[in-house]
């Protein structure tokens, strides 16, 4: 398995299949995908992209830290889950984020993924909320 930087466009097929099935592909384009400080990572197994994550330089005012990154669109192909690919993406991302003088990463995690995020050191903040057409989420963060 290799973790490499990828383009926003490379993330769309997995975002569509895993995060937005049955919805228009346009719902997989995120605001800020091509911003200068945004970066995308992909985990490859035998040259096949199996897991993705996107990181946006974006502040959430619920946290005091001035410089923050927003983790969004983390997804792994169904036949590749449970193999540690998402954890590896985060291990590569965290030093990059720290190099950008940021010490906090936050995400709106699907409640179904909360256990994964807690296992890799994220904490919850606030109450569960609903994202229309997607489902229950919880704000989570990790200080680096």
C-alpha positions, 0 to 999 in steps of 0.5 A: 500500500502506498499513500500519495497526493492525488488531484480533487478529480481523482477523489470523485469516483470514490466519493460518489460510490461511497459517500453519495451513492445514487446522487448526481456526481456533482454532489461529489465536488466540494467547495474548496477542492482546488484551493491552493492550501487544499490537499488530497491523499489516496491509498493505492493497493497494486496501483488501484486507488482504494481510499481517499481523504481531502484536507481543507485549510478552513477554520471552524469558529467553535475552536479557539485555534486560529489555523485549522484544517477540515478533514472531509470526504474520507472514504474507502471502497467497500471491499477494502474497509477494515485494512487500515488505509484511512489510518495511513492517510491520516498518518501522512496528512498530520505532518503536512498539516503541522508543516502548515502551522496548524495544530487542529484538524476537525471534521463532521463525522458520520455517526457510523464512523465515530468509533474509527475517529476516536480510535485515531485520537479524535474527540467529539464536540457538541451534539449529533446533528443531521445533514440533510439527505446524508444522515446523522453527524458529529463534530470531531477534532484532533489536536496535533 
